[in-house]
């Protein structure tokens, strides 16, 4: 070790961040407004732990096959029995219970914990043989909170801890619930403050993608990939993962990756999937068929015109038709919710309709380049997820708003509200007057007005006013020995001082007389109440 | 391994729990009300990550000397440089940067992360030599969220993940800030719904305890403890930890533990601290001096009458006098905030005034025994905590409300609000009518009314009504083919059906006619709005 000794200095873990009052205000607004919309559709507020047994969270990270990748996991300090699928303790040859420090994982989303919550709720009933796929109970909840992802590479604006607010319906096959999810996302965006036509809910159906890929013969192929054979659903997932990148690498990049591979902007060689030459033009013609189509009706027409005889494809098409009908009937037009037959969504667990909200707004980055914020919400139907844990199918659908991504969008496009006013600020002039300062503060608080007495060690007036300014205080109260004796308080209107109308005033005395007034102590509370409200 | 194979079944980690809508309603209320009070005193909302570098959180768990005990820690998957106290990368003899997978810890409270946040904010300024103890900036924030403790033994109602809502002022020596903390705790309790005289804010000053122990010669003692010598502040902390147990083991138990040890209710032998026989009666006379004293003024009199000539003791006494003066001046009387010279508070980092809120209410446990909920809030002055990370002193004070403990108290004493109404419930009679159900739902939502259309697979009316009842739905709408043709809707008032006034009605038809009405479709929204509001 070097001449310096190992030490400690204050810092956050890389990829984690502190949230200041301004961002908290925005985050609180997003969560509150989204929750109000979710409640309006009958969802109840549930909450689950931040960490779960790793095996209960499953293997469903986007683009990842194993839970080890991308998830913070560690061993439980507590030694516990190992169980069978039926929840029985396993025993070794000596008949003693096998003990282990189980792996725990910090949750990477709120959907996997929902599957655990639901499965646990109905577990008893299932074990007693009273639960079948026919009588699986309905459960609708919303939940918000932090999720954690260990991303090896951190792009700007991406974090390893971020917030989501989700709603889900478990126990329904009804595609009406999927249509509802789209309406909810649209309502929530507008409740949060996004203007109509600045966002779009894009909808697809995984069955359409699956059916199309089946119709062009994907499920009959065997592809050699790193001396491993890719086929069936694994090959389907591999193709979908590449199609999913279309926003990042464009159609050309997608086609190259499906074929022989490509070279990215940094010059790195990206391996291709090596699909046969006969297949790629078919995928190309599908992917490019929907450009410049502006209505759901035209998309349905186009999909119908493909005349694909695959059962799954047509199931998906029927689902989109039903969704369109319901939306049209209630008045959700193409400007809010649109069909996008190329949409994939990353998560491997989706089985039917999938949805995503994209902002149509752009912003300029620090180099002046026009940039788009990616998807701000995502969701879909996942009929198989609960089965992995429970043993029987519980069809489900739902979606998630990326709270931090949305907050970032609102800030980058200057749609966040102004920072709320801070407290009325009582300047600390004289230690002996502290009881009087406290008394005024208590009276103001009783009148419902936020008030702070300055306790800092930096007593210079200039420092105190700088502190008040930083906290966005609307008013400062100044009381020295003389004011106290005379029964008056100097009230400085800091908010008015920042007002544009005040900047035109040239005369210092006039300016001063407008923002600073001497008020009689007995009239103080009433006077301030009037300014604040 | 046995005949059963290792499996997965749905379950939470031991000591963790799911939160249902009722408890979430209560938790949300506690957090919202407390935050409103904190804001009224000028505290701003900040947030920090759930996990931190272990070395940044320090070693301040109650009753624990090491961070390993009681804290969930694990190694960062990311390999990172090792740093000196000044934040410089350390290098080995080959001049390459020394890399390590640092230990990360899940936060065990919100105070240690605050010390990190504050230190990090002023770090640059400190490194540039611009920061001294004289010009340390003032910082006041509130924060709420989950904290995690790996408690080896889990008492009923205790959890390993729970919520706190904290407020703190860093950068002030002024004991007015401590007085304010007591007022805030009292205000918050009442804002949350605790009635006056059902709770008490207990206040002490660590300086009084330290000064008293010094005056009886503790700091001159050397005590052999497990072949280790206990003396100075370590001995002081050991004595305080035992005094802190007085609520659990009574005065007798405390005195025994200070001396030769005791046998607990289970028959286990608890080792004593083996203080000399001359010391224990002095501690006894201090601890028993304050029983049945009902006012702060009398406590101050009593403490003065001890006539202890120790500087630290008298500093503490002066602080309590100043706190009393401020509180009296604003009208916080002895029924809300009381002095308790035997109060310790667990955390080792407290250096001055300490406070704790206790409920004066009891409840009956499942065996009918009268029980008290322990402390529901705690806090105090911690002038040394920031110094461990920053290198210079930043005096600080603050407190924390144990959200889950308080929620438990409100439930056990039946002071929680009724569960909020669920959504208006639209019964699913006929798949073909789904567009009509959705249309009614959309109209109700537009009128501001929460509404749910049933999507479950269990379509029997009885099952649907059971679901609606479980969700506390106030109204159910029934529309079959005939109602639809006739342009009417059957409205069932579920809330009225549960009303006591209805139970007196014997006649089934009369009862039915009151809770169930046929309403014309065109009048439906107006009719329901009237009932709901």
Interface residues (C-beta under 8 A of the other chain):
Chain A: X1 X2 X4 X5 X6 X7 X8 X9 X10 X11 X12 X13 X14 X16 X17 X18 X19 X20 X21 X24 X25 X28 X39 X40 X41 X42 X44 X45 X46 X47 X48 X49 X50 X51 X52 X53 X55 X56 X72 X73 X74 X75 X76 X77 X78 X80 X82 X83 X84 X85 X86 X87 X88 X90 X91 X92 X98 X104 X106 X116 X117 X119 X120 X123 X134 X135 X136 X137 X138 X140 X146 X148 X150 X152 X161 X169 X171 X172 X173 X174 X176 X177 X179 X180 X183 X325 X326 X329 X330 X331 X388 X389 X390 X422 X423 X425 X434 X435 X438 X439 X441 X442 X445 X449 X450 X451 X452 X453 X454 X455 X456 X457 X458 X467 X471
Chain B: X1 X2 X4 X5 X6 X7 X8 X9 X10 X11 X12 X13 X14 X16 X17 X18 X19 X20 X21 X24 X25 X28 X39 X40 X41 X42 X44 X45 X46 X47 X48 X49 X50 X51 X52 X53 X55 X56 X72 X73 X74 X75 X76 X77 X78 X80 X82 X83 X84 X85 X86 X87 X88 X90 X91 X92 X93 X98 X104 X106 X116 X117 X119 X120 X123 X134 X135 X136 X137 X138 X140 X146 X148 X150 X152 X161 X169 X171 X172 X173 X174 X176 X177 X179 X180 X183 X325 X326 X329 X330 X331 X388 X389 X390 X422 X423 X425 X434 X435 X438 X439 X441 X442 X445 X449 X450 X451 X452 X453 X454 X455 X456 X457 X458 X467 X471
